[in-house]
Amino acid sequence: MRVKALNLPGNAEAVCERLPEPPARAAVHTAVEDLRCIGALTAGDEALTPLGKLLAQLPTDARLGKLVVYGCALGLPDEAITLAALLGSRSPFLKPAEAREVRHGPTPIMIGTTCHRDSYQCLYDAGQCSGGGREQAGLRERGAERRARGVA
């Protein structure tokens, strides 16, 4: 949509091919189709519609921008902006797994009052291993090795 807002000659695929690092042709095609579906581009010549011109001025995704524009048109700007903000960001209560591992180490597994840092040890101690004898023997060996090293 930003390409069309700049009034560069040619369709979006042709303009993007001239970029120093062009996106994949399929990605450009998908983006143009999505903009057509939400009514930001005309079907034939990829010209911006009046809605598309409004959306190009907003610093957000086109779908969220359409939510804001329609919410304002219906007299519900606060609700529309709040919804767009919620939908446009990830949950503040979630962190990537890598960040948790770096800060706290692996998540301990609790069985009763005993804390286990290894799921194999956890399965062995709880007697929940459903595999054959060979797998259970492997778990016992790992458990014995961990106890010998002093690891819970």
ABEGO torsion letter per residue (X at the ends): XAAAAAGBBEBAAAAAAABABBBBAAAAAAAAAAAAAAGABBAAAGBBBAAAAAAAABBBBAAAAAAAAAAAAAGBAAAAAAAAAAAABBBAABBBAAAAAAAAEBBBBBBEABBBABAAAAAAAAGABABBAAAAAAAAAAAAAAAAAGBX
